Amino acid sequence: MYNYYGDNMNIKNRIDELVEIIKEADYNYHTLDNPTISDQEYDKYLRELFDLEKEYPEYIREDSPTKRVGGKVLDEFKKIAHKIPMMSLSNVFNEDEVRNFDEKIKKEGFNPKYECELKIDGLSVSLIYEKGHLISASTRGDGVIGEDITENVKTIKTIPLKLKEEIDIEVRGEIYMSKSVFESINRNRIENGDVPFQNPRNAAAGSVRQLDSKIAAKRKLDSFIYHLPNPEDYNIKTHDEALNFMTKLGFKTNPNNRLVDNIDEVMEFINYQTENRSKLPYEIDGVVIKVNNINEQKELGFTAKYPKWATAYKFPAQEVLTKLTDIIFTVGRTGQVTPNAVLEPVLVQGSTIRRATLHNENYVKEHDIKIGDIVSIIKAGDVIPAVLGPKKERRNGTEKEFEMITKCPICNSFLVKKENEADYFCKNEHCPARKIETLVHFVSRDAMNIDGLGEKIIEDLYNLRYISNISDIYELDKYKKAIMELEGYGEKSVNNMLEAIENSKNNSLEKLLFALGIRQVGEKTAKVLAKYYVTLDNLMNRTKEELSNIRDIGPIIAENIIKYFSEEKNINQINKLKELGINMTYLNSKEITNNPNISGKTFVITGTLSKGRDEIKEIIEANGGNVTSSVSKKTDVVIVGSDPGSKYNKAIELGITIWDEEKLNKNI
């Protein structure tokens, strides 16, 4: 190339100038929706930059717009651990539930302002920057560990490669595909004989998970950033401030966000968006409601899965009609037998629905559902297909009455129904369907989280007799060659599956406890037990009375735990898992000691202290205490720092013991 720029310093300066011109144009066009140069000018500058970078690669900048075209091809997605977990939100579905959310917050002594945000129907992403440069992007995954999608995210023009400040920061948001891009891509796919995408969310998720970033670049994805996980580190006091701060750094935030003063204004926002959602250039499936004040958020805290200071209102589900052609029965891991509607395929909010649960015999009879009926279908919460009921005026006399079966559809054992209960159960513990469901639960995301072992694969491996119980999963390497010879199973996928199985041996105890499927021991209860007893051996030999005294356990769950560990087959299974090297210890905390000053007492923390609230909570729990977010008659001690707020006043009113930080330190 003829050097008409003069010396190399001038070339570098021109590259820098072009990068800034194009970055500014991208920001104005994609983020502010306010183009400042013509398409012809933009293309001219971009072509010049391409040519210069090709001739002088030593001057290519990390934040060059040319990197957004993709080109890097990955062998697989690596895993990234989130420093701060990416929690999901609880859902509310009507005005009463929205107002109930507000009432719970007011009972904690707050009268909050709320930030209302559109719930974008896309894929959650975490972005990490060092000194203003994008260094990683990852999916939510299971909330603790996500997939590294950095190369694909670099192709999204509304996600800055370099921020307007040299700052270390993590932000979170949503990657989505606009309606117009979705329609354009589907037209091209149909013309090329490809299967069209079902909806923009699936299209966005599939695009982000392409191993070839050039494909992702062609999909023209977009983003909105909506969350700063650690606002205190930037001296930010409210969520609204955090949104403005992220906007100033160069991120695209949603212009439809609204700060409101009370729950009535929240409902006004919801009602407006419900009526006008179709006018938006992207799909939304609800409205997110967040307490605006960061200190109030911290005081309200979290459940095992959700923040207590935020929730998602889900729009009323779209209703469609189709024919119910049959009712079949499935058997769950507890033996529960469930009737399911077989439907003529119908598209509901972008997804083709062929099956839907009918819950139990009572539900079918109360709704007078018959085989052959035209029925009304919705996707509850925009996710789960549900049958609302029949259109009786459409009946023609050919419909068949529903009859509940009396024997298990899999093993032919007689079903059992307890008095005053709606559900029927197969009591045969050796029923293949129960075993398959038990295995599926064990490997699921919230349990042992073994990638590559989905329901269909579990069923195949069970039918081939490679696995019949949970410990067999950890000996699948014996059948590696045979599995690779099966249709649809390549060497790479089998290796990945075996690696995921091996990695799951290192899970913390609460994952294993939930995976074992002890009746009524859900994810939260499993964590309570794991934190309290630290090892599985400590838990196995406890009495019902002792277990019942643990907060959130109670006598019924205690009885289920005792029953599970009294059965020889379960003990044998656990011993086998030990032999295979599965971790049986709680890994996320120090071993609990029964400190007489702390153990068994309930604490509330309020105000600003020298240690972080999570650190103090961990200290209390490590000494056998329990930490809750609200002051009540059941509270034993309130730990008070500076600017304590309403919880301190309530503690005084109820006569509850008050400690400062010095008193806490003396008692631990």
Number of C-alpha atoms within 10 A of each C-alpha: 7 5 11 8 12 9 9 12 11 13 18 19 13 16 22 16 14 18 21 15 15 21 19 14 20 22 21 16 16 17 22 14 10 12 15 13 15 10 11 9 11 15 12 11 16 18 13 14 23 17 12 19 19 13 12 14 11 9 17 19 15 12 18 20 22 18 17 21 18 20 17 12 14 13 7 13 15 11 14 18 16 17 10 11 14 22 15 16 17 16 19 21 16 13 16 10 13 20 16 12 19 21 15 14 20 12 11 18 18 18 16 20 18 25 22 25 22 24 18 23 20 25 19 21 25 24 21 17 20 15 13 18 20 23 15 18 23 25 27 22 18 17 16 14 17 21 19 23 25 21 26 27 31 25 29 24 23 25 23 25 23 21 22 12 12 13 14 13 21 20 19 21 21 19 25 27 28 19 15 12 16 23 16 11 18 20 13 12 14 12 11 10 8 11 10 17 19 15 18 23 23 18 20 24 18 14 23 28 19 19 19 18 25 18 19 26 24 15 20 18 24 22 27 22 23 23 18 20 17 15 19 13 8 11 10 16 15 19 22 21 16 23 19 12 16 19 16 14 16 18 24 24 22 17 10 10 17 17 19 18 14 14 20 13 16 23 16 12 20 23 14 10 19 17 9 10 16 11 9 11 12 20 21 19 22 25 25 24 26 22 27 24 19 20 16 19 20 16 21 22 16 16 10 11 15 16 18 21 26 25 20 22 24 21 22 16 20 13 15 15 19 21 19 26 16 17 22 15 17 16 23 17 20 18 24 19 25 20 21 21 25 18 24 16 14 17 14 19 18 13 16 13 21 15 20 20 18 22 17 18 18 14 14 20 14 9 13 14 26 25 20 21 26 23 22 17 25 22 20 18 18 16 13 12 20 21 27 15 20 23 14 13 8 10 13 9 8 10 15 13 12 16 11 17 15 15 16 24 18 14 14 12 15 15 19 17 13 9 7 6 8 12 18 23 21 28 16 15 12 11 19 18 22 24 23 26 18 21 28 23 23 24 24 16 15 18 22 26 21 23 16 18 21 14 15 11 13 21 20 15 18 18 13 11 10 18 21 19 14 22 19 18 21 19 16 17 18 10 11 14 11 11 20 16 11 10 7 8 13 12 13 11 13 19 15 15 18 22 15 17 23 18 14 21 19 17 18 21 26 29 24 29 23 23 26 21 18 18 15 15 21 16 18 15 19 22 22 18 24 26 23 21 21 24 20 19 11 13 17 15 12 15 13 18 12 11 21 16 13 16 13 12 19 15 15 13 19 22 17 16 23 18 14 18 17 13 10 10 11 14 14 11 16 19 13 16 19 14 10 15 12 22 19 23 21 23 17 13 13 14 18 19 16 14 15 13 14 23 17 18 17 21 26 23 26 24 17 15 17 9 10 9 16 12 10 19 19 18 19 23 26 22 23 23 23 21 18 16 17 21 26 16 10 11 19 19 21 24 22 21 17 11 11 15 14 15 24 21 13 18 21 13 9 12 12 18 13 17 17 14 15 9 11 18 11 8 12 13
